Amino acid sequence: MSNEHVKITLLVDNEAAEGLEKEHGFAAWIEFGNRHILFDTGHMGALQANSARLGVNLKDAEAIVISHGHRDHTGTLDKVLAENNHADLYFANQIDQDRWWYMPDADKYGMPEAARQAFQTLSPDRVHALAAHHYLAPSVGITGPVPRLNSFEDTGGIFHLDDKRGLVDEIEDDQSMWFETKDGLVVLVGCCHSGLSNTIDYIRKISGIEKVKGVLGGMHLLQANEERLRKTFELMAAWKADFLIPCHCTGMESAKKMEAAIGSHTVHHGHAGMVIDAGQLR
């Protein structure tokens, strides 16, 4: 059994501890043993400001995992890559394609141009496009594309691959990370456009571990209808997790409903600066 503990620090979120910047975006810093992983890169620069204030050196990252190619998760990728000249980049499918989100008008929502250029000029030996799950280290995995088998789930918004609403964007590049601890699975999600239930089911199948210790990150319940919320909360309650930490695109109202449905002993609202002891790896 490993004696390495996993520590996850939220660097970017819609909410932030005093003295830190908040923005509509997400990023997390993962540490175990002597290894460091950056999960997403935020939106407008809170990553750089908050990492400096929290004493996190982005140059230490040996891997950068991108949950999907929306601008609020890839916004400062160019700055990270300019600072870190060695980290490998892990993503699924086409994270650099043009994308739109309708709110209700078309809003370009793909990877910002500077980030796209930095990504496209990255040395090929640092680029890892995942078509299936991948273990970064023993007990530390990336899902790659997640099968979407539960019919009540959806991507969480009106997303398209053009500005004429012609091609629906199913956000097939959505992926998450998981950690196999001695107390069960800890799952880190960026936006979880694949759906929480689909993501957890898939990770359980890959890992062979049923017990869910905790889930944290953006859960994209911001625009979920009451039926989807009810089914999601029923599943979450059945996990009997030690912690559920909704962040970013979960939506404050949905997060409050989650807390009411499952309990404040389990549901803790995420924010930049929050540090989670995910436990000891198996």
Solvent accessible surface area in square Angstrom, and as a share of the most:
residue,aa,sasa,rsa
1,M,176,0.79
2,S,34,0.22
3,N,127,0.65
4,E,61,0.27
5,H,98,0.44
6,V,0,0.00
7,K,88,0.37
8,I,0,0.00
9,T,8,0.05
10,L,0,0.00
11,L,0,0.00
12,V,0,0.00
13,D,1,0.01
14,N,43,0.22
15,E,68,0.31
16,A,29,0.22
17,A,38,0.29
18,E,179,0.80
19,G,57,0.54
20,L,28,0.14
21,E,74,0.33
22,K,124,0.53
23,E,27,0.12
24,H,67,0.30
25,G,0,0.00
26,F,0,0.00
27,A,0,0.00
28,A,0,0.00
29,W,6,0.02
30,I,0,0.00
31,E,45,0.20
32,F,4,0.02
33,G,52,0.50
34,N,132,0.68
35,R,75,0.27
36,H,46,0.21
37,I,3,0.01
38,L,0,0.00
39,F,0,0.00
40,D,0,0.00
41,T,0,0.00
42,G,0,0.00
43,H,27,0.12
44,M,151,0.68
45,G,19,0.18
46,A,2,0.02
47,L,0,0.00
48,Q,46,0.20
49,A,24,0.18
50,N,0,0.00
51,S,4,0.03
52,A,78,0.60
53,R,136,0.50
54,L,65,0.33
55,G,69,0.67
56,V,24,0.14
57,N,72,0.37
58,L,4,0.02
59,K,107,0.45
60,D,69,0.36
61,A,0,0.00
62,E,61,0.28
63,A,4,0.03
64,I,0,0.00
65,V,0,0.00
66,I,0,0.00
67,S,0,0.00
68,H,0,0.00
69,G,0,0.00
70,H,3,0.01
71,R,63,0.23
72,D,3,0.02
73,H,0,0.00
74,T,0,0.00
75,G,11,0.10
76,T,2,0.01
77,L,0,0.00
78,D,31,0.16
79,K,110,0.47
80,V,0,0.00
81,L,16,0.08
82,A,90,0.69
83,E,68,0.30
84,N,1,0.00
85,N,121,0.62
86,H,94,0.42
87,A,0,0.00
88,D,39,0.20
89,L,0,0.00
90,Y,20,0.07
91,F,12,0.05
92,A,0,0.00
93,N,66,0.34
94,Q,117,0.52
95,I,0,0.00
96,D,30,0.16
97,Q,50,0.22
98,D,59,0.30
99,R,1,0.00
100,W,39,0.14
101,W,22,0.08
102,Y,13,0.05
103,M,101,0.45
104,P,104,0.66
105,D,110,0.57
106,A,48,0.37
107,D,35,0.18
108,K,106,0.45
109,Y,9,0.03
110,G,7,0.07
111,M,4,0.02
112,P,44,0.28
113,E,96,0.43
114,A,57,0.44
115,A,0,0.00
116,R,30,0.11
117,Q,100,0.45
118,A,24,0.19
119,F,21,0.09
120,Q,102,0.45
121,T,113,0.66
122,L,22,0.11
123,S,51,0.33
124,P,117,0.74
125,D,108,0.56
126,R,33,0.12
127,V,45,0.26
128,H,57,0.25
129,A,70,0.54
130,L,20,0.10
131,A,97,0.75
132,A,57,0.44
133,H,77,0.34
134,H,65,0.29
135,Y,83,0.31
136,L,21,0.11
137,A,9,0.07
138,P,116,0.73
139,S,14,0.09
140,V,0,0.00
141,G,0,0.00
142,I,0,0.00
143,T,0,0.00
144,G,0,0.00
145,P,36,0.23
146,V,10,0.06
147,P,58,0.36
148,R,84,0.31
149,L,154,0.76
150,N,43,0.22
151,S,118,0.76
152,F,45,0.19
153,E,24,0.11
154,D,76,0.39
155,T,18,0.11
156,G,3,0.03
157,G,25,0.24
158,I,88,0.45
159,F,6,0.03
160,H,15,0.07
161,L,54,0.27
162,D,34,0.18
163,D,65,0.34
164,K,158,0.67
165,R,117,0.43
166,G,53,0.51
167,L,111,0.55
168,V,92,0.53
169,D,4,0.02
170,E,84,0.38
171,I,0,0.00
172,E,110,0.49
173,D,1,0.01
174,D,1,0.01
175,Q,0,0.00
176,S,0,0.00
177,M,0,0.00
178,W,0,0.00
179,F,0,0.00
180,E,17,0.08
181,T,0,0.00
182,K,97,0.41
183,D,63,0.33
184,G,3,0.03
185,L,0,0.00
186,V,0,0.00
187,V,0,0.00
188,L,0,0.00
189,V,0,0.00
190,G,0,0.00
191,C,3,0.02
192,C,1,0.00
193,H,1,0.00
194,S,2,0.01
195,G,0,0.00
196,L,5,0.03
197,S,5,0.03
198,N,4,0.02
199,T,0,0.00
200,I,1,0.00
201,D,70,0.36
202,Y,38,0.14
203,I,0,0.00
204,R,52,0.19
205,K,166,0.70
206,I,38,0.19
207,S,25,0.16
208,G,66,0.64
209,I,16,0.08
210,E,117,0.52
211,K,85,0.36
212,V,0,0.00
213,K,21,0.09
214,G,0,0.00
215,V,0,0.00
216,L,0,0.00
217,G,0,0.00
218,G,0,0.00
219,M,1,0.01
220,H,10,0.04
221,L,2,0.01
222,L,88,0.44
223,Q,104,0.46
224,A,16,0.13
225,N,96,0.49
226,E,111,0.50
227,E,89,0.40
228,R,8,0.03
229,L,5,0.03
230,R,123,0.45
231,K,61,0.26
232,T,4,0.02
233,F,17,0.07
234,E,97,0.43
235,L,69,0.34
236,M,2,0.01
237,A,47,0.36
238,A,72,0.56
239,W,17,0.06
240,K,157,0.66
241,A,11,0.08
242,D,80,0.42
243,F,22,0.09
244,L,1,0.00
245,I,5,0.02
246,P,5,0.03
247,C,6,0.04
248,H,12,0.05
249,C,5,0.03
250,T,2,0.01
251,G,8,0.08
252,M,84,0.37
253,E,114,0.51
254,S,7,0.05
255,A,4,0.03
256,K,105,0.45
257,K,86,0.36
258,M,0,0.00
259,E,52,0.23
260,A,90,0.70
261,A,62,0.48
262,I,27,0.14
263,G,16,0.16
264,S,73,0.47
265,H,142,0.63
266,T,9,0.05
267,V,3,0.02
268,H,73,0.33
269,H,62,0.28
270,G,4,0.04
271,H,58,0.26
272,A,0,0.00
273,G,18,0.17
274,M,36,0.16
275,V,86,0.50
276,I,11,0.06
277,D,95,0.49
278,A,0,0.00
279,G,6,0.06
280,Q,35,0.15
281,L,4,0.02
282,R,126,0.46
